[in-house]
Amino acid sequence: MMDGNMFFNTMWVGHWLWMLVIAIIVIIPTWRISQRAGYPGWIGVLVIIPMVNLAFLYFIAFSNWPADKAKSGVQNE
């Protein structure tokens, strides 16, 4: 009667639920970091794409942040 499909389907749902939780845990901080750096927050979603996430990390680490430019412009006046 039971051919194992019930267990398989439960594992499949659990897998996608776990992936959703991990994605949320990763996307929320990268969204905030992007906003604080002066970039649109939606580019933080790029972190879930393989290899793009590494490019995003290097982009944030080594680019000149618009937020820093805005702060330095206000302080010089």
C-alpha positions in Angstrom: 0.0 0.0 0.0 2.6 2.5 1.0 5.4 2.7 -1.5 7.5 5.3 0.3 6.0 8.3 -1.5 4.7 9.9 1.7 8.2 10.1 3.2 9.7 11.4 -0.1 7.1 14.1 -0.4 7.7 15.2 3.2 11.4 15.4 2.7 10.9 17.4 -0.5 8.7 20.0 1.3 11.2 20.1 4.2 14.0 20.7 1.8 12.3 23.7 0.2 11.3 25.1 3.5 14.8 24.9 4.8 16.2 26.6 1.6 13.6 29.4 2.1 14.7 29.9 5.7 18.4 30.0 4.7 17.6 32.4 1.9 15.8 34.8 4.2 18.6 34.6 6.8 21.1 35.6 4.1 19.1 38.1 2.1 18.0 40.3 4.9 21.5 41.3 6.1 22.7 41.8 2.5 19.7 43.9 1.8 20.6 46.1 4.8 24.3 46.3 3.9 23.4 47.4 0.4 21.2 50.1 1.7 23.7 51.4 4.2 26.4 51.4 1.5 24.1 53.6 -0.6 23.1 51.1 -3.1 19.5 49.9 -3.7 18.5 47.1 -1.3 17.3 44.8 -4.0 20.8 44.0 -5.2 21.2 42.1 -1.9 19.0 39.4 -3.5 21.8 38.7 -5.9 23.5 36.8 -3.1 21.4 33.7 -3.7 22.8 33.3 -7.2 25.9 31.2 -7.3 29.1 33.0 -8.4 27.2 36.3 -8.5 27.3 36.2 -4.7 31.1 36.3 -4.8 31.1 39.1 -7.3 28.6 41.0 -5.1 30.9 40.5 -2.1 33.9 41.9 -3.9 31.9 44.7 -5.4 30.7 45.8 -1.9 34.2 45.3 -0.4 36.2 47.3 -2.9 33.9 49.9 -4.5 33.5 53.5 -3.4 30.2 53.6 -1.5 27.7 56.4 -2.5 26.8 56.7 1.2 30.5 57.6 2.1 30.5 60.2 -0.7 27.3 61.8 0.7 28.7 61.9 4.2 32.0 63.4 3.1 30.2 66.1 1.1 28.1 67.1 4.1 31.1 67.3 6.4 33.1 69.5 4.1 30.4 72.2 3.9 
